[in-house]
Amino acid sequence: MQTFTAHEAKTRFSEFLDLAQHEPVQVTRHDRVVGVMVSAQDFEAMRAFYADRLRQTLRECADGAATAGLTEEKLAELLADES
């Protein structure tokens, strides 16, 4: 992964965009990574991966709640409890 300072990224933005089509490119400011540019294709792949992971986690939580006896009615009661 190539690394640019924020100033370099600003002044060489066109090159920065071209490089990001092939690999992620880091941007640093004061020796800290403050951003990473990736291609649109990589970004969509990451979004799909995390969305699938979230769906799986939600399914596992729902299955665990159902196994523990949580019903929609009990959930509504718990959420309505103002104590």
mmCIF file of the N, C-alpha and C atoms, coordinates in Angstrom:
data_MODEL
# 
_entry.id   MODEL 
# 
loop_
_atom_site.group_PDB 
_atom_site.id 
_atom_site.type_symbol 
_atom_site.label_atom_id 
_atom_site.label_alt_id 
_atom_site.label_comp_id 
_atom_site.label_asym_id 
_atom_site.label_entity_id 
_atom_site.label_seq_id 
_atom_site.pdbx_PDB_ins_code 
_atom_site.Cartn_x 
_atom_site.Cartn_y 
_atom_site.Cartn_z 
_atom_site.occupancy 
_atom_site.B_iso_or_equiv 
_atom_site.pdbx_formal_charge 
_atom_site.auth_seq_id 
_atom_site.auth_comp_id 
_atom_site.auth_asym_id 
_atom_site.auth_atom_id 
_atom_site.pdbx_PDB_model_num 
ATOM 1   N N  . MET A 1 1  ? 0.853   -1.166  0.000   1.00 0.00 ? 1  MET A N  1 
ATOM 2   C CA . MET A 1 1  ? 0.000   0.000   0.000   1.00 0.00 ? 1  MET A CA 1 
ATOM 3   C C  . MET A 1 1  ? 0.901   1.231   0.000   1.00 0.00 ? 1  MET A C  1 
ATOM 4   N N  . GLN A 1 2  ? 0.623   2.128   -0.917  1.00 0.00 ? 2  GLN A N  1 
ATOM 5   C CA . GLN A 1 2  ? 1.393   3.367   -0.965  1.00 0.00 ? 2  GLN A CA 1 
ATOM 6   C C  . GLN A 1 2  ? 0.821   4.378   0.022   1.00 0.00 ? 2  GLN A C  1 
ATOM 7   N N  . THR A 1 3  ? 1.682   5.250   0.491   1.00 0.00 ? 3  THR A N  1 
ATOM 8   C CA . THR A 1 3  ? 1.280   6.255   1.468   1.00 0.00 ? 3  THR A CA 1 
ATOM 9   C C  . THR A 1 3  ? 1.656   7.638   0.953   1.00 0.00 ? 3  THR A C  1 
ATOM 10  N N  . PHE A 1 4  ? 0.714   8.558   1.099   1.00 0.00 ? 4  PHE A N  1 
ATOM 11  C CA . PHE A 1 4  ? 0.931   9.955   0.739   1.00 0.00 ? 4  PHE A CA 1 
ATOM 12  C C  . PHE A 1 4  ? 0.614   10.818  1.944   1.00 0.00 ? 4  PHE A C  1 
ATOM 13  N N  . THR A 1 5  ? 1.306   11.940  2.038   1.00 0.00 ? 5  THR A N  1 
ATOM 14  C CA . THR A 1 5  ? 0.875   12.920  3.028   1.00 0.00 ? 5  THR A CA 1 
ATOM 15  C C  . THR A 1 5  ? -0.379  13.600  2.478   1.00 0.00 ? 5  THR A C  1 
ATOM 16  N N  . ALA A 1 6  ? -1.108  14.255  3.328   1.00 0.00 ? 6  ALA A N  1 
ATOM 17  C CA . ALA A 1 6  ? -2.306  14.960  2.879   1.00 0.00 ? 6  ALA A CA 1 
ATOM 18  C C  . ALA A 1 6  ? -1.946  15.998  1.821   1.00 0.00 ? 6  ALA A C  1 
ATOM 19  N N  . HIS A 1 7  ? -0.827  16.668  2.006   1.00 0.00 ? 7  HIS A N  1 
ATOM 20  C CA . HIS A 1 7  ? -0.398  17.666  1.030   1.00 0.00 ? 7  HIS A CA 1 
ATOM 21  C C  . HIS A 1 7  ? -0.101  17.014  -0.323  1.00 0.00 ? 7  HIS A C  1 
ATOM 22  N N  . GLU A 1 8  ? 0.624   15.887  -0.312  1.00 0.00 ? 8  GLU A N  1 
ATOM 23  C CA . GLU A 1 8  ? 0.914   15.172  -1.562  1.00 0.00 ? 8  GLU A CA 1 
ATOM 24  C C  . GLU A 1 8  ? -0.371  14.714  -2.241  1.00 0.00 ? 8  GLU A C  1 
ATOM 25  N N  . ALA A 1 9  ? -1.296  14.185  -1.437  1.00 0.00 ? 9  ALA A N  1 
ATOM 26  C CA . ALA A 1 9  ? -2.563  13.708  -2.004  1.00 0.00 ? 9  ALA A CA 1 
ATOM 27  C C  . ALA A 1 9  ? -3.309  14.850  -2.666  1.00 0.00 ? 9  ALA A C  1 
ATOM 28  N N  . LYS A 1 10 ? -3.232  16.022  -2.071  1.00 0.00 ? 10 LYS A N  1 
ATOM 29  C CA . LYS A 1 10 ? -3.918  17.193  -2.616  1.00 0.00 ? 10 LYS A CA 1 
ATOM 30  C C  . LYS A 1 10 ? -3.261  17.638  -3.926  1.00 0.00 ? 10 LYS A C  1 
ATOM 31  N N  . THR A 1 11 ? -1.952  17.704  -3.930  1.00 0.00 ? 11 THR A N  1 
ATOM 32  C CA . THR A 1 11 ? -1.257  18.225  -5.114  1.00 0.00 ? 11 THR A CA 1 
ATOM 33  C C  . THR A 1 11 ? -1.130  17.193  -6.232  1.00 0.00 ? 11 THR A C  1 
ATOM 34  N N  . ARG A 1 12 ? -1.211  15.906  -5.898  1.00 0.00 ? 12 ARG A N  1 
ATOM 35  C CA . ARG A 1 12 ? -1.070  14.838  -6.902  1.00 0.00 ? 12 ARG A CA 1 
ATOM 36  C C  . ARG A 1 12 ? -2.347  13.999  -6.972  1.00 0.00 ? 12 ARG A C  1 
ATOM 37  N N  . PHE A 1 13 ? -3.500  14.649  -6.844  1.00 0.00 ? 13 PHE A N  1 
ATOM 38  C CA . PHE A 1 13 ? -4.771  13.950  -6.711  1.00 0.00 ? 13 PHE A CA 1 
ATOM 39  C C  . PHE A 1 13 ? -5.064  13.025  -7.888  1.00 0.00 ? 13 PHE A C  1 
ATOM 40  N N  . SER A 1 14 ? -4.773  13.450  -9.103  1.00 0.00 ? 14 SER A N  1 
ATOM 41  C CA . SER A 1 14 ? -5.037  12.619  -10.280 1.00 0.00 ? 14 SER A CA 1 
ATOM 42  C C  . SER A 1 14 ? -4.247  11.312  -10.207 1.00 0.00 ? 14 SER A C  1 
ATOM 43  N N  . GLU A 1 15 ? -2.970  11.409  -9.848  1.00 0.00 ? 15 GLU A N  1 
ATOM 44  C CA . GLU A 1 15 ? -2.141  10.212  -9.686  1.00 0.00 ? 15 GLU A CA 1 
ATOM 45  C C  . GLU A 1 15 ? -2.681  9.337   -8.552  1.00 0.00 ? 15 GLU A C  1 
ATOM 46  N N  . PHE A 1 16 ? -3.081  9.997   -7.491  1.00 0.00 ? 16 PHE A N  1 
ATOM 47  C CA . PHE A 1 16 ? -3.649  9.326   -6.324  1.00 0.00 ? 16 PHE A CA 1 
ATOM 48  C C  . PHE A 1 16 ? -4.865  8.491   -6.744  1.00 0.00 ? 16 PHE A C  1 
ATOM 49  N N  . LEU A 1 17 ? -5.760  9.079   -7.540  1.00 0.00 ? 17 LEU A N  1 
ATOM 50  C CA . LEU A 1 17 ? -6.944  8.363   -8.028  1.00 0.00 ? 17 LEU A CA 1 
ATOM 51  C C  . LEU A 1 17 ? -6.561  7.160   -8.880  1.00 0.00 ? 17 LEU A C  1 
ATOM 52  N N  . ASP A 1 18 ? -5.589  7.345   -9.762  1.00 0.00 ? 18 ASP A N  1 
ATOM 53  C CA . ASP A 1 18 ? -5.140  6.236   -10.617 1.00 0.00 ? 18 ASP A CA 1 
ATOM 54  C C  . ASP A 1 18 ? -4.568  5.095   -9.788  1.00 0.00 ? 18 ASP A C  1 
ATOM 55  N N  . LEU A 1 19 ? -3.738  5.421   -8.795  1.00 0.00 ? 19 LEU A N  1 
ATOM 56  C CA . LEU A 1 19 ? -3.148  4.386   -7.947  1.00 0.00 ? 19 LEU A CA 1 
ATOM 57  C C  . LEU A 1 19 ? -4.212  3.623   -7.168  1.00 0.00 ? 19 LEU A C  1 
ATOM 58  N N  . ALA A 1 20 ? -5.229  4.332   -6.713  1.00 0.00 ? 20 ALA A N  1 
ATOM 59  C CA . ALA A 1 20 ? -6.282  3.706   -5.900  1.00 0.00 ? 20 ALA A CA 1 
ATOM 60  C C  . ALA A 1 20 ? -7.090  2.690   -6.703  1.00 0.00 ? 20 ALA A C  1 
ATOM 61  N N  . GLN A 1 21 ? -7.015  2.749   -8.014  1.00 0.00 ? 21 GLN A N  1 
ATOM 62  C CA . GLN A 1 21 ? -7.714  1.750   -8.834  1.00 0.00 ? 21 GLN A CA 1 
ATOM 63  C C  . GLN A 1 21 ? -7.047  0.383   -8.764  1.00 0.00 ? 21 GLN A C  1 
ATOM 64  N N  . HIS A 1 22 ? -5.786  0.369   -8.316  1.00 0.00 ? 22 HIS A N  1 
ATOM 65  C CA . HIS A 1 22 ? -5.009  -0.874  -8.271  1.00 0.00 ? 22 HIS A CA 1 
ATOM 66  C C  . HIS A 1 22 ? -4.751  -1.385  -6.862  1.00 0.00 ? 22 HIS A C  1 
ATOM 67  N N  . GLU A 1 23 ? -4.699  -0.466  -5.902  1.00 0.00 ? 23 GLU A N  1 
ATOM 68  C CA . GLU A 1 23 ? -4.451  -0.849  -4.517  1.00 0.00 ? 23 GLU A CA 1 
ATOM 69  C C  . GLU A 1 23 ? -4.895  0.297   -3.611  1.00 0.00 ? 23 GLU A C  1 
ATOM 70  N N  . PRO A 1 24 ? -5.221  0.003   -2.360  1.00 0.00 ? 24 PRO A N  1 
ATOM 71  C CA . PRO A 1 24 ? -5.560  1.084   -1.429  1.00 0.00 ? 24 PRO A CA 1 
ATOM 72  C C  . PRO A 1 24 ? -4.379  2.037   -1.262  1.00 0.00 ? 24 PRO A C  1 
ATOM 73  N N  . VAL A 1 25 ? -4.685  3.300   -1.049  1.00 0.00 ? 25 VAL A N  1 
ATOM 74  C CA . VAL A 1 25 ? -3.658  4.326   -0.863  1.00 0.00 ? 25 VAL A CA 1 
ATOM 75  C C  . VAL A 1 25 ? -3.949  5.054   0.453   1.00 0.00 ? 25 VAL A C  1 
ATOM 76  N N  . GLN A 1 26 ? -2.946  5.080   1.336   1.00 0.00 ? 26 GLN A N  1 
ATOM 77  C CA . GLN A 1 26 ? -3.097  5.737   2.640   1.00 0.00 ? 26 GLN A CA 1 
ATOM 78  C C  . GLN A 1 26 ? -2.777  7.227   2.531   1.00 0.00 ? 26 GLN A C  1 
ATOM 79  N N  . VAL A 1 27 ? -3.452  7.997   3.369   1.00 0.00 ? 27 VAL A N  1 
ATOM 80  C CA . VAL A 1 27 ? -3.151  9.420   3.493   1.00 0.00 ? 27 VAL A CA 1 
ATOM 81  C C  . VAL A 1 27 ? -2.792  9.675   4.950   1.00 0.00 ? 27 VAL A C  1 
ATOM 82  N N  . THR A 1 28 ? -1.667  10.340  5.146   1.00 0.00 ? 28 THR A N  1 
ATOM 83  C CA . THR A 1 28 ? -1.230  10.647  6.505   1.00 0.00 ? 28 THR A CA 1 
ATOM 84  C C  . THR A 1 28 ? -1.207  12.155  6.731   1.00 0.00 ? 28 THR A C  1 
ATOM 85  N N  . ARG A 1 29 ? -1.353  12.515  7.978   1.00 0.00 ? 29 ARG A N  1 
ATOM 86  C CA . ARG A 1 29 ? -1.200  13.906  8.411   1.00 0.00 ? 29 ARG A CA 1 
ATOM 87  C C  . ARG A 1 29 ? -0.503  13.838  9.770   1.00 0.00 ? 29 ARG A C  1 
ATOM 88  N N  . HIS A 1 30 ? 0.588   14.546  9.901   1.00 0.00 ? 30 HIS A N  1 
ATOM 89  C CA . HIS A 1 30 ? 1.370   14.540  11.147  1.00 0.00 ? 30 HIS A CA 1 
ATOM 90  C C  . HIS A 1 30 ? 1.717   13.110  11.563  1.00 0.00 ? 30 HIS A C  1 
ATOM 91  N N  . ASP A 1 31 ? 2.146   12.314  10.599  1.00 0.00 ? 31 ASP A N  1 
ATOM 92  C CA . ASP A 1 31 ? 2.584   10.922  10.815  1.00 0.00 ? 31 ASP A CA 1 
ATOM 93  C C  . ASP A 1 31 ? 1.496   9.988   11.336  1.00 0.00 ? 31 ASP A C  1 
ATOM 94  N N  . ARG A 1 32 ? 0.224   10.343  11.123  1.00 0.00 ? 32 ARG A N  1 
ATOM 95  C CA . ARG A 1 32 ? -0.902  9.468   11.493  1.00 0.00 ? 32 ARG A CA 1 
ATOM 96  C C  . ARG A 1 32 ? -1.725  9.193   10.247  1.00 0.00 ? 32 ARG A C  1 
ATOM 97  N N  . VAL A 1 33 ? -2.183  7.970   10.090  1.00 0.00 ? 33 VAL A N  1 
ATOM 98  C CA . VAL A 1 33 ? -3.062  7.650   8.974   1.00 0.00 ? 33 VAL A CA 1 
ATOM 99  C C  . VAL A 1 33 ? -4.422  8.295   9.242   1.00 0.00 ? 33 VAL A C  1 
ATOM 100 N N  . VAL A 1 34 ? -4.870  9.142   8.320   1.00 0.00 ? 34 VAL A N  1 
ATOM 101 C CA . VAL A 1 34 ? -6.143  9.839   8.485   1.00 0.00 ? 34 VAL A CA 1 
ATOM 102 C C  . VAL A 1 34 ? -7.175  9.410   7.446   1.00 0.00 ? 34 VAL A C  1 
ATOM 103 N N  . GLY A 1 35 ? -6.745  8.627   6.473   1.00 0.00 ? 35 GLY A N  1 
ATOM 104 C CA . GLY A 1 35 ? -7.696  8.156   5.478   1.00 0.00 ? 35 GLY A CA 1 
ATOM 105 C C  . GLY A 1 35 ? -7.057  7.141   4.560   1.00 0.00 ? 35 GLY A C  1 
ATOM 106 N N  . VAL A 1 36 ? -7.933  6.428   3.858   1.00 0.00 ? 36 VAL A N  1 
ATOM 107 C CA . VAL A 1 36 ? -7.486  5.457   2.865   1.00 0.00 ? 36 VAL A CA 1 
ATOM 108 C C  . VAL A 1 36 ? -8.428  5.572   1.674   1.00 0.00 ? 36 VAL A C  1 
ATOM 109 N N  . MET A 1 37 ? -7.861  5.672   0.498   1.00 0.00 ? 37 MET A N  1 
ATOM 110 C CA . MET A 1 37 ? -8.689  5.713   -0.705  1.00 0.00 ? 37 MET A CA 1 
ATOM 111 C C  . MET A 1 37 ? -8.622  4.348   -1.377  1.00 0.00 ? 37 MET A C  1 
ATOM 112 N N  . VAL A 1 38 ? -9.785  3.845   -1.744  1.00 0.00 ? 38 VAL A N  1 
ATOM 113 C CA . VAL A 1 38 ? -9.877  2.578   -2.458  1.00 0.00 ? 38 VAL A CA 1 
ATOM 114 C C  . VAL A 1 38 ? -10.712 2.786   -3.712  1.00 0.00 ? 38 VAL A C  1 
ATOM 115 N N  . SER A 1 39 ? -10.640 1.851   -4.623  1.00 0.00 ? 39 SER A N  1 
ATOM 116 C CA . SER A 1 39 ? -11.444 1.936   -5.837  1.00 0.00 ? 39 SER A CA 1 
ATOM 117 C C  . SER A 1 39 ? -12.919 1.772   -5.479  1.00 0.00 ? 39 SER A C  1 
ATOM 118 N N  . ALA A 1 40 ? -13.772 2.242   -6.368  1.00 0.00 ? 40 ALA A N  1 
ATOM 119 C CA . ALA A 1 40 ? -15.213 2.090   -6.150  1.00 0.00 ? 40 ALA A CA 1 
ATOM 120 C C  . ALA A 1 40 ? -15.581 0.612   -6.055  1.00 0.00 ? 40 ALA A C  1 
ATOM 121 N N  . GLN A 1 41 ? -14.939 -0.223  -6.838  1.00 0.00 ? 41 GLN A N  1 
ATOM 122 C CA . GLN A 1 41 ? -15.206 -1.671  -6.819  1.00 0.00 ? 41 GLN A CA 1 
ATOM 123 C C  . GLN A 1 41 ? -14.837 -2.265  -5.456  1.00 0.00 ? 41 GLN A C  1 
ATOM 124 N N  . ASP A 1 42 ? -13.683 -1.904  -4.932  1.00 0.00 ? 42 ASP A N  1 
ATOM 125 C CA . ASP A 1 42 ? -13.277 -2.402  -3.607  1.00 0.00 ? 42 ASP A CA 1 
ATOM 126 C C  . ASP A 1 42 ? -14.216 -1.895  -2.521  1.00 0.00 ? 42 ASP A C  1 
ATOM 127 N N  . PHE A 1 43 ? -14.628 -0.629  -2.631  1.00 0.00 ? 43 PHE A N  1 
ATOM 128 C CA . PHE A 1 43 ? -15.533 -0.060  -1.641  1.00 0.00 ? 43 PHE A CA 1 
ATOM 129 C C  . PHE A 1 43 ? -16.864 -0.816  -1.630  1.00 0.00 ? 43 PHE A C  1 
ATOM 130 N N  . GLU A 1 44 ? -17.414 -1.103  -2.807  1.00 0.00 ? 44 GLU A N  1 
ATOM 131 C CA . GLU A 1 44 ? -18.682 -1.848  -2.883  1.00 0.00 ? 44 GLU A CA 1 
ATOM 132 C C  . GLU A 1 44 ? -18.518 -3.261  -2.339  1.00 0.00 ? 44 GLU A C  1 
ATOM 133 N N  . ALA A 1 45 ? -17.377 -3.884  -2.593  1.00 0.00 ? 45 ALA A N  1 
ATOM 134 C CA . ALA A 1 45 ? -17.120 -5.228  -2.063  1.00 0.00 ? 45 ALA A CA 1 
ATOM 135 C C  . ALA A 1 45 ? -17.063 -5.194  -0.533  1.00 0.00 ? 45 ALA A C  1 
ATOM 136 N N  . MET A 1 46 ? -16.433 -4.161  0.025   1.00 0.00 ? 46 MET A N  1 
ATOM 137 C CA . MET A 1 46 ? -16.371 -4.034  1.489   1.00 0.00 ? 46 MET A CA 1 
ATOM 138 C C  . MET A 1 46 ? -17.760 -3.797  2.068   1.00 0.00 ? 46 MET A C  1 
ATOM 139 N N  . ARG A 1 47 ? -18.541 -2.946  1.418   1.00 0.00 ? 47 ARG A N  1 
ATOM 140 C CA . ARG A 1 47 ? -19.905 -2.688  1.892   1.00 0.00 ? 47 ARG A CA 1 
ATOM 141 C C  . ARG A 1 47 ? -20.727 -3.972  1.893   1.00 0.00 ? 47 ARG A C  1 
ATOM 142 N N  . ALA A 1 48 ? -20.617 -4.748  0.813   1.00 0.00 ? 48 ALA A N  1 
ATOM 143 C CA . ALA A 1 48 ? -21.371 -6.003  0.723   1.00 0.00 ? 48 ALA A CA 1 
ATOM 144 C C  . ALA A 1 48 ? -20.915 -6.968  1.818   1.00 0.00 ? 48 ALA A C  1 
ATOM 145 N N  . PHE A 1 49 ? -19.611 -7.061  2.049   1.00 0.00 ? 49 PHE A N  1 
ATOM 146 C CA . PHE A 1 49 ? -19.079 -7.950  3.078   1.00 0.00 ? 49 PHE A CA 1 
ATOM 147 C C  . PHE A 1 49 ? -19.639 -7.586  4.452   1.00 0.00 ? 49 PHE A C  1 
ATOM 148 N N  . TYR A 1 50 ? -19.581 -6.296  4.815   1.00 0.00 ? 50 TYR A N  1 
ATOM 149 C CA . TYR A 1 50 ? -20.056 -5.885  6.135   1.00 0.00 ? 50 TYR A CA 1 
ATOM 150 C C  . TYR A 1 50 ? -21.571 -5.981  6.260   1.00 0.00 ? 50 TYR A C  1 
ATOM 151 N N  . ALA A 1 51 ? -22.292 -5.758  5.169   1.00 0.00 ? 51 ALA A N  1 
ATOM 152 C CA . ALA A 1 51 ? -23.751 -5.919  5.213   1.00 0.00 ? 51 ALA A CA 1 
ATOM 153 C C  . ALA A 1 51 ? -24.097 -7.389  5.453   1.00 0.00 ? 51 ALA A C  1 
ATOM 154 N N  . ASP A 1 52 ? -23.404 -8.296  4.767   1.00 0.00 ? 52 ASP A N  1 
ATOM 155 C CA . ASP A 1 52 ? -23.637 -9.730  4.983   1.00 0.00 ? 52 ASP A CA 1 
ATOM 156 C C  . ASP A 1 52 ? -23.288 -10.126 6.416   1.00 0.00 ? 52 ASP A C  1 
ATOM 157 N N  . ARG A 1 53 ? -22.187 -9.597  6.915   1.00 0.00 ? 53 ARG A N  1 
ATOM 158 C CA . ARG A 1 53 ? -21.778 -9.904  8.291   1.00 0.00 ? 53 ARG A CA 1 
ATOM 159 C C  . ARG A 1 53 ? -22.813 -9.395  9.296   1.00 0.00 ? 53 ARG A C  1 
ATOM 160 N N  . LEU A 1 54 ? -23.366 -8.204  9.062   1.00 0.00 ? 54 LEU A N  1 
ATOM 161 C CA . LEU A 1 54 ? -24.398 -7.664  9.941   1.00 0.00 ? 54 LEU A CA 1 
ATOM 162 C C  . LEU A 1 54 ? -25.661 -8.521  9.880   1.00 0.00 ? 54 LEU A C  1 
ATOM 163 N N  . ARG A 1 55 ? -26.070 -8.918  8.673   1.00 0.00 ? 55 ARG A N  1 
ATOM 164 C CA . ARG A 1 55 ? -27.255 -9.789  8.546   1.00 0.00 ? 55 ARG A CA 1 
ATOM 165 C C  . ARG A 1 55 ? -27.062 -11.092 9.304   1.00 0.00 ? 55 ARG A C  1 
ATOM 166 N N  . GLN A 1 56 ? -25.881 -11.687 9.199   1.00 0.00 ? 56 GLN A N  1 
ATOM 167 C CA . GLN A 1 56 ? -25.594 -12.936 9.903   1.00 0.00 ? 56 GLN A CA 1 
ATOM 168 C C  . GLN A 1 56 ? -25.650 -12.725 11.410  1.00 0.00 ? 56 GLN A C  1 
ATOM 169 N N  . THR A 1 57 ? -25.082 -11.642 11.904  1.00 0.00 ? 57 THR A N  1 
ATOM 170 C CA . THR A 1 57 ? -25.103 -11.336 13.336  1.00 0.00 ? 57 THR A CA 1 
ATOM 171 C C  . THR A 1 57 ? -26.534 -11.144 13.822  1.00 0.00 ? 57 THR A C  1 
ATOM 172 N N  . LEU A 1 58 ? -27.334 -10.430 13.048  1.00 0.00 ? 58 LEU A N  1 
ATOM 173 C CA . LEU A 1 58 ? -28.736 -10.225 13.423  1.00 0.00 ? 58 LEU A CA 1 
ATOM 174 C C  . LEU A 1 58 ? -29.502 -11.546 13.464  1.00 0.00 ? 58 LEU A C  1 
ATOM 175 N N  . ARG A 1 59 ? -29.245 -12.421 12.482  1.00 0.00 ? 59 ARG A N  1 
ATOM 176 C CA . ARG A 1 59 ? -29.897 -13.749 12.490  1.00 0.00 ? 59 ARG A CA 1 
ATOM 177 C C  . ARG A 1 59 ? -29.497 -14.533 13.732  1.00 0.00 ? 59 ARG A C  1 
ATOM 178 N N  . GLU A 1 60 ? -28.208 -14.506 14.061  1.00 0.00 ? 60 GLU A N  1 
ATOM 179 C CA . GLU A 1 60 ? -27.734 -15.234 15.240  1.00 0.00 ? 60 GLU A CA 1 
ATOM 180 C C  . GLU A 1 60 ? -28.363 -14.670 16.520  1.00 0.00 ? 60 GLU A C  1 
ATOM 181 N N  . CYS A 1 61 ? -28.479 -13.366 16.616  1.00 0.00 ? 61 CYS A N  1 
ATOM 182 C CA . CYS A 1 61 ? -29.108 -12.742 17.788  1.00 0.00 ? 61 CYS A CA 1 
ATOM 183 C C  . CYS A 1 61 ? -30.576 -13.125 17.878  1.00 0.00 ? 61 CYS A C  1 
ATOM 184 N N  . ALA A 1 62 ? -31.262 -13.080 16.748  1.00 0.00 ? 62 ALA A N  1 
ATOM 185 C CA . ALA A 1 62 ? -32.681 -13.432 16.730  1.00 0.00 ? 62 ALA A CA 1 
ATOM 186 C C  . ALA A 1 62 ? -32.874 -14.892 17.110  1.00 0.00 ? 62 ALA A C  1 
ATOM 187 N N  . ASP A 1 63 ? -32.018 -15.768 16.588  1.00 0.00 ? 63 ASP A N  1 
ATOM 188 C CA . ASP A 1 63 ? -32.113 -17.190 16.930  1.00 0.00 ? 63 ASP A CA 1 
ATOM 189 C C  . ASP A 1 63 ? -31.848 -17.401 18.418  1.00 0.00 ? 63 ASP A C  1 
ATOM 190 N N  . GLY A 1 64 ? -30.852 -16.718 18.960  1.00 0.00 ? 64 GLY A N  1 
ATOM 191 C CA . GLY A 1 64 ? -30.540 -16.835 20.381  1.00 0.00 ? 64 GLY A CA 1 
ATOM 192 C C  . GLY A 1 64 ? -31.683 -16.322 21.249  1.00 0.00 ? 64 GLY A C  1 
ATOM 193 N N  . ALA A 1 65 ? -32.295 -15.222 20.849  1.00 0.00 ? 65 ALA A N  1 
ATOM 194 C CA . ALA A 1 65 ? -33.422 -14.670 21.603  1.00 0.00 ? 65 ALA A CA 1 
ATOM 195 C C  . ALA A 1 65 ? -34.603 -15.619 21.566  1.00 0.00 ? 65 ALA A C  1 
ATOM 196 N N  . ALA A 1 66 ? -34.876 -16.201 20.400  1.00 0.00 ? 66 ALA A N  1 
ATOM 197 C CA . ALA A 1 66 ? -35.987 -17.147 20.276  1.00 0.00 ? 66 ALA A CA 1 
ATOM 198 C C  . ALA A 1 66 ? -35.727 -18.388 21.124  1.00 0.00 ? 66 ALA A C  1 
ATOM 199 N N  . THR A 1 67 ? -34.509 -18.873 21.120  1.00 0.00 ? 67 THR A N  1 
ATOM 200 C CA . THR A 1 67 ? -34.149 -20.036 21.927  1.00 0.00 ? 67 THR A CA 1 
ATOM 201 C C  . THR A 1 67 ? -34.321 -19.729 23.414  1.00 0.00 ? 67 THR A C  1 
ATOM 202 N N  . ALA A 1 68 ? -34.049 -18.497 23.804  1.00 0.00 ? 68 ALA A N  1 
ATOM 203 C CA . ALA A 1 68 ? -34.190 -18.093 25.210  1.00 0.00 ? 68 ALA A CA 1 
ATOM 204 C C  . ALA A 1 68 ? -35.641 -17.782 25.576  1.00 0.00 ? 68 ALA A C  1 
ATOM 205 N N  . GLY A 1 69 ? -36.543 -17.876 24.588  1.00 0.00 ? 69 GLY A N  1 
ATOM 206 C CA . GLY A 1 69 ? -37.958 -17.690 24.882  1.00 0.00 ? 69 GLY A CA 1 
ATOM 207 C C  . GLY A 1 69 ? -38.476 -16.273 24.667  1.00 0.00 ? 69 GLY A C  1 
ATOM 208 N N  . LEU A 1 70 ? -37.693 -15.436 24.046  1.00 0.00 ? 70 LEU A N  1 
ATOM 209 C CA . LEU A 1 70 ? -38.148 -14.072 23.793  1.00 0.00 ? 70 LEU A CA 1 
ATOM 210 C C  . LEU A 1 70 ? -39.118 -14.069 22.616  1.00 0.00 ? 70 LEU A C  1 
ATOM 211 N N  . THR A 1 71 ? -40.310 -13.594 22.862  1.00 0.00 ? 71 THR A N  1 
ATOM 212 C CA . THR A 1 71 ? -41.320 -13.477 21.808  1.00 0.00 ? 71 THR A CA 1 
ATOM 213 C C  . THR A 1 71 ? -41.511 -12.006 21.480  1.00 0.00 ? 71 THR A C  1 
ATOM 214 N N  . GLU A 1 72 ? -42.226 -11.735 20.402  1.00 0.00 ? 72 GLU A N  1 
ATOM 215 C CA . GLU A 1 72 ? -42.508 -10.340 20.041  1.00 0.00 ? 72 GLU A CA 1 
ATOM 216 C C  . GLU A 1 72 ? -43.312 -9.657  21.145  1.00 0.00 ? 72 GLU A C  1 
ATOM 217 N N  . GLU A 1 73 ? -44.209 -10.401 21.782  1.00 0.00 ? 73 GLU A N  1 
ATOM 218 C CA . GLU A 1 73 ? -45.013 -9.833  22.865  1.00 0.00 ? 73 GLU A CA 1 
ATOM 219 C C  . GLU A 1 73 ? -44.138 -9.461  24.058  1.00 0.00 ? 73 GLU A C  1 
ATOM 220 N N  . LYS A 1 74 ? -43.227 -10.365 24.444  1.00 0.00 ? 74 LYS A N  1 
ATOM 221 C CA . LYS A 1 74 ? -42.338 -10.074 25.568  1.00 0.00 ? 74 LYS A CA 1 
ATOM 222 C C  . LYS A 1 74 ? -41.425 -8.898  25.241  1.00 0.00 ? 74 LYS A C  1 
ATOM 223 N N  . LEU A 1 75 ? -40.969 -8.843  24.019  1.00 0.00 ? 75 LEU A N  1 
ATOM 224 C CA . LEU A 1 75 ? -40.118 -7.731  23.617  1.00 0.00 ? 75 LEU A CA 1 
ATOM 225 C C  . LEU A 1 75 ? -40.886 -6.417  23.699  1.00 0.00 ? 75 LEU A C  1 
ATOM 226 N N  . ALA A 1 76 ? -42.110 -6.413  23.239  1.00 0.00 ? 76 ALA A N  1 
ATOM 227 C CA . ALA A 1 76 ? -42.941 -5.197  23.306  1.00 0.00 ? 76 ALA A CA 1 
ATOM 228 C C  . ALA A 1 76 ? -43.132 -4.764  24.763  1.00 0.00 ? 76 ALA A C  1 
ATOM 229 N N  . GLU A 1 77 ? -43.340 -5.726  25.656  1.00 0.00 ? 77 GLU A N  1 
ATOM 230 C CA . GLU A 1 77 ? -43.481 -5.405  27.070  1.00 0.00 ? 77 GLU A CA 1 
ATOM 231 C C  . GLU A 1 77 ? -42.188 -4.788  27.626  1.00 0.00 ? 77 GLU A C  1 
ATOM 232 N N  . LEU A 1 78 ? -41.077 -5.381  27.289  1.00 0.00 ? 78 LEU A N  1 
ATOM 233 C CA . LEU A 1 78 ? -39.788 -4.877  27.772  1.00 0.00 ? 78 LEU A CA 1 
ATOM 234 C C  . LEU A 1 78 ? -39.522 -3.460  27.263  1.00 0.00 ? 78 LEU A C  1 
ATOM 235 N N  . LEU A 1 79 ? -39.844 -3.224  26.027  1.00 0.00 ? 79 LEU A N  1 
ATOM 236 C CA . LEU A 1 79 ? -39.607 -1.901  25.449  1.00 0.00 ? 79 LEU A CA 1 
ATOM 237 C C  . LEU A 1 79 ? -40.584 -0.860  25.989  1.00 0.00 ? 79 LEU A C  1 
ATOM 238 N N  . ALA A 1 80 ? -41.771 -1.296  26.405  1.00 0.00 ? 80 ALA A N  1 
ATOM 239 C CA . ALA A 1 80 ? -42.765 -0.362  26.933  1.00 0.00 ? 80 ALA A CA 1 
ATOM 240 C C  . ALA A 1 80 ? -42.554 -0.075  28.407  1.00 0.00 ? 80 ALA A C  1 
ATOM 241 N N  . ASP A 1 81 ? -41.758 -0.890  29.090  1.00 0.00 ? 81 ASP A N  1 
ATOM 242 C CA . ASP A 1 81 ? -41.515 -0.731  30.519  1.00 0.00 ? 81 ASP A CA 1 
ATOM 243 C C  . ASP A 1 81 ? -40.803 0.596   30.770  1.00 0.00 ? 81 ASP A C  1 
ATOM 244 N N  . GLU A 1 82 ? -41.417 1.445   31.569  1.00 0.00 ? 82 GLU A N  1 
ATOM 245 C CA . GLU A 1 82 ? -40.882 2.774   31.813  1.00 0.00 ? 82 GLU A CA 1 
ATOM 246 C C  . GLU A 1 82 ? -40.143 2.886   33.142  1.00 0.00 ? 82 GLU A C  1 
ATOM 247 N N  . SER A 1 83 ? -39.910 1.740   33.817  1.00 0.00 ? 83 SER A N  1 
ATOM 248 C CA . SER A 1 83 ? -39.261 1.795   35.123  1.00 0.00 ? 83 SER A CA 1 
ATOM 249 C C  . SER A 1 83 ? -37.777 1.990   35.014  1.00 0.00 ? 83 SER A C  1 
# 
